[in-house]
Amino acid sequence: MKETKYSLNEQLSVEMTNLSNERTFLAYRKTFMVLLSSAIVILKILSDLKLMAYALLVVTPFILIIGIVRFFQVKKVIKKMTDLQ
């Protein structure tokens, strides 16, 4: 059995933080998918709003990139904080 220097409460707190980080990333991914699908639907159906659809197509990859970068930044901070204790 592996010995840890953390109490059960501290271990659960770290795990909850990790789960929260994953949930935040999934929210970014969901936002990306909704905006991307909205842009595709606008292009297919509403020809009057093509400019808005193209704007969404340009913005959506940035949302996904921000989500990925943020996920790994927070993951790194969590690991650093648990290593310090």
Secondary structure, 3 states (H helix, E strand, C coil): CCCCCCCHHHHHHHHHHHHHHHHHHHHHHHHHHHHHHHHHHHHHHCHHHHHHHHHHHHHHHHHHHHHHHHHHHHHHHHHHHHHHC
